[in-house]
Every structure is written in structure tokens, then in C-alpha cells.
Amino acid sequence: MSLVERFLILSFAVACWAPSSWLAAAEPADPKTATATVSYFRDIRPIFQAQCQGCHQPAKAMGEYVMTSVEGLFKGGESEQPAIVALKPEESHLLAQITPKDGKAAMPKDKEPLTEDQIKRVRQWIVEGAKDDTPMSVRGVIDMEHPPVYEGSPVLTALDFSPDDTLLAVSGYHETLLHDVEAAKNGAPSLVARLVGQSERVESISFSPDGKLLAVTGGSPGRLGEVQVWDVATRKLKYSLPVTYDTVYGVSWSPDGTKIAFGCADNTLRAIDAATGKQVLFQGAHSDWVLDTVFSKEGTYVISVSRDRSMKLVEVATQRFVDNITSITPGALKGGLDAVARHPKKDELLIGGADGIPKIYQMLRTKPRQIGDDFNLIKAYEAVPGRIYDAHFNGDGSRFLVASSLDGTGEARIYETESGKLLHKLEGQKGPVYAVAFSTGGKLVASAGFDGLVRLSDPETGKLLKEFSPVPASGTKVAATSK
């Protein structure tokens, strides 16, 4: 996605959702009024957000302790000990929990202790009265008990069908929305769950291979990146993992469901153990944002694409950078890459990006690289208007789907993989299209983008079957209760 379009999307989000909160959070401190006093909003909140809130938020309140507000900090948890006692750090259980003894601290659990400077700041904040200086403009609470209220249609950046095709997950503001596919097709109320988390922006969504878990990446631009893993049956947050200080992209599952890969705005490719959230892969071979990832058919490699115009191959077991799959000759690619998808039956990779040309590459090089070659390229297809933002194969790999945007318009197209034939331009698209998906059974395609509507189409004809807003109007109740 270009910088201009990302700016437009962010600006639109600001206008529709939480204008004052985003602006207030971005306001720099006035040096004329700055003092040595420790600020909760400026100094303490970012520490807790990065180190503690993954396990202590309304969606996952471990120890019955919620740390997303000062009110929650004072309230304490299941220990029934006062977590914060203003002016009295020695009586504040929270401080005792984060202070290391013999090099280890009780909290954060199973993580490195907070730094000495961070602990000193928390202590000083308590000594100074533990005041809540959160601006009034950002005190609105958004969590599972207080889901966002929409004043306009949000920009939709991600969607995915569950493996059994019963659910469609759609990105929202601060949440992922689960819809009943059959109900949506019939025009009936279809929203069955709202998975509200910490991330303001949701950038990518993916069901696990068995459909039991849902991985979500996103964050708060310029402040926090996050990976969320939800239990689909219970609609409960399994864990939240803070990652870097900007939004996280391109989530994907290993074929056996044991690992989750994603890209970051700090130019890194990472992967975690799906069960624990422990990082198992870190690779910094890219020189710009990593926007999408996919595992090889056997799960031994991770493939990533980036704004640096390259598709790279990394070995999972060794975390070793293996090869640039695409040509690295200057000018071979006309801009960054946004999307990568793997053929479901073999290690062939579909990519799309700034040049608008869908291309399929073989994963492994079979002859030595030569200057100027693009040897791994198997086929280039008819270009779409503008930039490709998403790509997806159908279940047997015989067809693929791409989404694009150009100058306020967009298209979703279906191609025949083997022949290269353009089969359909999906009807009814209005504005840029940022997300597309085939249902697992291949009988339905979904598309979404800037206008905030989800469109369900017939992949055999390209005809529009149904379109709907995935977010509830004010006061609308969820169609079905959580399981």
C-alpha cells in the first residue's frame, strides 16, 4: 500500500472513529511546560502497554487484573492486595511484582524484567500520587464490554474464511468481526461475535489450518504493534503479543498450525510458536516494511514480501536468509510488493504490488543467479489497474483472485492459473479494494476495501450476490451469542 493511500486511510479512520483520541495521543509535549513530574499518560502508560497489557486487558484479564486504565490499576486483582497505593510505593503490590529479586521478577510473567529506569519511573509516579493525567479526549474505553460505536463505515483491510466456510472474519476498528456466512449470503443478520482488542488498526487476519484459532495482526500506528490469537469457539483471547512500536502485517500459519509468521514496519520478518507466543524466528534481511508472509508447503521455509521490492526466502529451523526469489536487479520490479500467496499443492508463489502485474514464481532456484536474471519467474499475467493489495488462490490452485486500487477506484479479478486467462472482474466494486478471499470450498469469494462494505460474489460468473456492512449500526445487537 502506498504511503499516500496509507495516509488517506488513516485520515479517514480518524474522521470516522476516534478523532480526538488519535490526535491527542500524537501531540508532542510542550517543552515550555515540561517538568520532572512523571506523567501516567506520557511515561507510565507506554510501559504497561508494551509489557503488561497483553495479559492484563478486558479481553484477557489474567489474575483478574486489568491494566489498561488507572482505575483498573488501583482496583487490583485476585490477590486482593492493593496494587497501587498513592504516595506509598512500599504498600503498592504492583511495584513489588515488577521489582526483581535475585535478577527475577514475578511480572511480566515468563519475560525479562522491566528495566531499572522503567521501575524507577513507576515508583516515582506512585510517590507523586499516582495521578491520572490522561487527556479527557482519550478517556473513552474500547474493550469487549465497550465495543466501538461506528459513525461511518470503516476502511476494511483484511478478511478470511474459516476452513469449514461457516465464518467470515472481517477487520474493523479495534476489533475483528465474525459473520455467519450462510446468513450473510441470505441477507439475514450475520454478525455473531466482536473480538475487541488493543490494536486500533487491524492489518491482517488468518484462521488456523484447523479453524480453532484466529490470528490477527495490527497495532496503533507509531506506538504499538500487536499479534492477537483468539479461540474461535469460545470467542476468548488466547494471548496478545506486543511487537515493535508500529503496526504488524501479513499474518500466516504454518501448514501444521504450530507457528505464526508476520511482517513488521521495522523491516523484520518474525515467527512465533502458536501455542505460547514465544518468538522462534527473527530475520532482518529486508530493507523496508515487510507487508506479507506465507509458509512453504512443508513449513520448512517462510516467504516474505516487502516495500523494498523483493520476495525473500528464509529457512525456519535456522532462521537463515536463503535467497531473493525475485530478481534483485535495479528496475526489475517497479515498486514495492504488498501480497504473497502460495499455491495450495506446490511451492509456487503468487505476488502482487506496485506494478499491478500478478506474477507466479517458483520458490527454489535451480541454477546459479546471474546479474539481470529473473529466473524463478514462471508466469506474468495481465496487469490490473493500479496497485495489487491482496492475492488468494482457490482450494485447488486452479484460479486466483487479486485486489487493486488506482486513483479512488478499484477492482477484484479472478484469473485462471494455468492458462493466464482473465476469467472475471467482480461486479459491484466501488472504490479501492484491499482484501479478497476464496471460500475454502471455492464456491464463494469475498472482497472489501475503502467503502467499508463486504461483497460476496459467485466465482463462476463474477456476479455480485450480496453486499453488507460488517459493522453494527449504533444499538444493533449481535445476531447470535458467543459459543
N, C-alpha and C positions, 0 to 999 in steps of 0.2 A: 504494500500500500504506500503511495507516495506521501511525502511529508505534507504536501498541500492538502491531500484528501484526509490524512490523519488529523490535521488541524481543523478541517471543516467538520469532521465527525465529532471531535472533542468539543468544538464550539457549539454544535447542535445539541450535544448531550448536556452541556452547561445550561443552555436555554430551556431544555425540556425538563430536566430532573432536579438538579440541586445547584442553582446558580450561585447563591451566596456561599455555600459551603466550599465549593471548589475555589472560588476566588479568594475567600478568606484564608484558606489553607495555603495559598500561594503567595500571600502578601509578605514581603520581607520585613524584618524588624526595623524600626526606625532607630538608627544609631544614636540620635539625639536623646531618645528616651530609654535606651537600653541600660539596664542596671545589672548588678551582680546577682540579683534575686533569681532563683531557679524558677522557671516557668513550667507548669504542668504541660500546657499545650505545645510549647516550643521544645522543651528539653526532656520531659519525662514520657509523654505520650509516645514519641517515636521509639523509645527504648522498649516499652511494653508492646508496642505494635509489632516490632520486628522479632522480639524474643519470647513473648509470653502469650499474645492473643490467639495464636494458632490453637492452643489448648484451653484457653480461658475466654471464650466468647459465647454468646447465647446459643449458637448452633452446636457448641461442644464445650460445655461448662464443666471441665474436669474439677473434681473436688468441690463441685457446686460453687465455684468461684469465677465470677465474670470480671474481666479487667479492661473492658472497652469503654468504661466511663469512671469518673471519680466516685460517683455514687456507688457503683459496683465494687470499687476498690475498698471503700470504707465498710461496705456491708459484710465482707468476709465470706468464708465458705464453710465446709462441713466440719472443720476443726473447731468452729465456734470461738476461736481466739480472735481478738481484734486485729484485723490485718493492718490497718492504719490508725494510729493514734496521733492526732495533730500535736505538734510540738514535742512529742515523746518517742523518739526513734527506738529506744530500748524496749518499749512496750508494743511496738509495731511488729506483728508476726511476719508480715511480708518481708520486712528488712532482714529478719533472721533467716528466712527461707532462701533469700538470694545471696547472702553473705557466705563465702566459702569457709569451710573448716578443714584444715589439712589438705587444702587445694581442691576440695569438692564442695559443691553447694546442692542443697535439696532441690532448688529450682534455678533455671529451667531444667526440667526433668530430662535426664539422658542427653544433656547438651553441655557444651562448655559454659562455665560460669560467666556472669556478666563481668565486664572489665572493672578494674578498680575505680576508674573515673566514673563509670555508669553508676556503680553502687554509691559513690560519694554524692552524686547528683540526687539520687533517690533519697538518701539520708538528709541532705541539705533541704530538699523540698519538704520533707516531714518536719524538720527542725523549724522551718519558716512558717509552718502552719498548714501544710498540705492543701494549699488553696487551689481552687478550680478556676483557672483563667481562660477556659475555653470560650471563644467568642460566641455570643448569643446566636449568631448567624449559622453556626455549625453544630448547635446542640441537638438538632433533630436526630432521633435514634432510628436507625435502619437495621433490623435484625429479623430473626424468624418470627418473633412476636409482633414486630412492627415492620412489615414488608413495605417496599417503596410504593408510593402513590404516584401514578403517572399523569402528567398534564398534557402529554403529547406522545406520539408513537416513537419509541426508541430506535436508534440505528441498530440493526441486527447484524452481528459479526460472525456468529457461529451457530451451527445446528448439527444434530446427529440422530440417526435412527437407532433404536435398541436392536440387538441381534435378532430378537423374535418379532420385530416390526410392530410391537404394541405401543411403544412410546416414541415420541419425538422430543428431544431436548433442544431448547432454544435459548440463546443468550438474552439477558435483559440488563437492567441497571442494578448492580449489587446482587444479582440473582441469576439462577438458571431456572427456566420454567419447563416443566414436564407436561406434555399433552398426550392424550389418548388419540392414537392415530385414526382409529375407526370412527370415533366421534367427530374428529376434525373433518374427515372426508365427507361425513353426512351433514355437516353444518350444525352439529349439536355442540353444546358446551363441552369443551375438551380439556380444560386446564385441570390437572389432577394434583399438582404439587408445585410449590415455590421453594427452591433451595437457596435461601438468602445467606450470603457470606460477607466477608470483609471487603472483597475487591469491588471497587466502583465499576471497573470495566471488566467484562468477560471477553477474552480474546479467542479461546478455543475450547471445544467440548468433545469428549470421546467416551463412549461406553466401552467397558472391558470386554474381551472376547466372549466371556460367558454371560455378559449383561448384568452381572450382580453389582458392579461398581460403576461410578461415573467420575471421570477425571475432568477437572475444569482448571484452566489457567487464565490469569488476568492480573489485576492489581489496581493500584492507584498511581496514575502517571507521575513520574518523578519522585515517588515516595516509597512505593512498596510493590513488589512482585509476589505472587502467591500461586501455589498449587493446592487445589482442594480435591479431596477424594470422598465421594458420598456413597453411602449404602443405598442402593436403588429401592430395595424392598421396604426398608424402614424409613426412608427419606431423612436419615441421620448423617451428619458429617462424621466421617471416619477419622480424618485428620486434615489439618490445614498447615501448609509448609511455607513460611516466608522465604522468598528467594530474591536476592538483589534489591535494588532500590528503584525499579521501574517494572513496567508490565511484562508478563511472561506469555509466550506464544507457542503455537503449533504442537499441542499435546498429542502423544501417540502411545499405544500399548504394544508391548512385545507380544508375539503370537501366543505364547503360553500364559500371558496375563501376569507375569511376575515382575515386570519392570515398566516404568513410565518414563518416556523421554519428552523433552520440551526445549524450546529455544528461548534465549534471553536477550534483552536490549543491551547487555554489557558485552555482547558479541560471543557469548559462550553457548555451547551445547551441553546439556546435562541430562542425567537419568537417575532415577531413584528406585529403590526397592518398593514395589507397590504395597506390600504388607506393612512396612514400617516407616516409609518415608525417608529412609537413610540414603544419602547420595552414593551412587555406585559408579557414576561416570561423570567426568568433567573434562571438557575439551575446548581449547581456545584457538582453534585453527582459523576460524573466520575473522574477518576484519571489520564486520558491520553486524547489525542486528540479525539474529537467527530467527526466522519467521515461521518455519515449519519443519517437522521431522516425521520420519517413518522408519520402522524396523524392517530388516530384510526378512525373507520368507522363513528362515530358520531362527531368526532372532539373534544371530551372531554379530550383525552389524547394525549401526544406526546411520541413516542418511539424513542430511540436513541441507536446507537452502537458506540463502541469506540475501540481504540487500547488497552484499559485496559481489553479486553476480555469479556466485559459484554454488555448485552442489558437491558436498564433501561426504566421504565415506570414512566411518570410524568403527574400529573393532571394539565390541562391548567388553570382552573379558580383560583386555589390556589397556583400554581407554586410548588406544593409539590411533592417530590420524593415518589413514592408509593412502588415500588418493583423492584428487579432484576428478570427479566423474565427468563433469563438463569441461570444455576447453578453458584454459586459463589465459589464452592469447588475448591481449587487449583488443577490444572491439568485437570479439566473437559473440558476446552477449550484449544486448542493447539496454542494459539496466538490471536492476535487482530482481531476485526471484522470490515469490510470495508463497508458492504452493508446491507440494510434492505428494504424490500418491503412488503406492506400489501395486502392481498387477497382483491380483489375489492368488494366482497359480505359479508365478515365476518372478525372479528378481529383475523385473523391468520397471522403470521408474518414469512416471508422468510428471512433468514440471510445467509451471506457468509463471509468468512475471510481466515485467515492464514492456516487453516487445509484443505481447499479445499472441504469441505463437505457441500452441501446445506442442510439446516435444516429448518423445519417449527415448530413454537411454537404457542401455544395458548397465548393470551395476558393476561388474568386474571387467577390468581391462584385460585383453588377451594378446596385446602386443605392446612393445615399449612406446612410451609417449614421444611424440615428435613436435617440435615447435610449430604452432599453427594448426595442429590437427584437432578434430572433434570426433575422434574415432568411436567413442561409445554411443554416439547418436544413432538411433535406429530409424526414427521417422519424425519428420516435422509436418504439422497439419496446417490447414487453412487458418489464418490469423483471425482472431476476434477483434472487435473494435475496442481499443484501449488496453488496459492492464488486466491480466488474469489474477484474481484474488483467491480462488479456491478451485480444487480439482478432485474428482472422485470417480473410481471405477465402479461398474456394476458387479454383481456377485461372481460372475464367471470371467470377467475381464474383457468381454466381447465389445463393450461400449464404455465410454467415459463421458463425464459431464464437467464443464468448466463454467466459471462465473467471471464476468468482467465489468469494467466501468470506464467511461470516457465522457468527459465534459457534461456531467449530470445525467447521463443515460447509462444503461447497462444491458447486458444480455446474459442468458444462460443457454448453453448449447450442448447437444448430445452428438458425439462422433462415433463412428464405427471404428474400432481399434485397428483391425487388420487392414481394411481397405483404405482407411483415412477419410471415408465419405462423411460429410456433414449430414446427419440424419434429421435433426430438428433444431429450431430456435424456439425455446419455450415461450408460449404465448403469455401475454399479460404482464410482462416485466415493465416496471415503471421506476426509472431511476437506477443508480448503480446497484449491482448485485455482488454481495460479498461472501455469501455462503451457499453451498449446494450439497446435496447428498442423494444417493440412490438408497432406497429401502433395501434391506438385506435380500429380500426375495426378488428385487428388481422390478416390481410392479408399480412403483410409485417413485417420484422424485420430488424433492423439496428444494425451494430456493428462497432466499431472503436477502435484504440489504437495507439501503438508505431510507426507504419509505416506511419501514417498520412493519411490513406485512409478510407473513409466511404464505407461500404459494405452493399448492400441491398439484402436480401435473402428471399426465399419462405419458410414460416414456416411449410408448409405441407410436404416439401421434404428436406429442408435444403440446397437446391441448390442455388448457387450464381447467382443473377440476374444482378447485376451491381455493379461496384466499381468506385469511383471517388475521386479526391482530393477536399476537401471542400473549400480550399483557392484559391484565384485567382492567376494565374501566373502574373508576372510583366506586367502592362499595360492592363490587362484584365478588361473590364467594367462589371458592374452588369447587369444581364440579364434583369431585369425589374426595373423600377423606383419605389421608395418608394411610398406608398399609400398616 
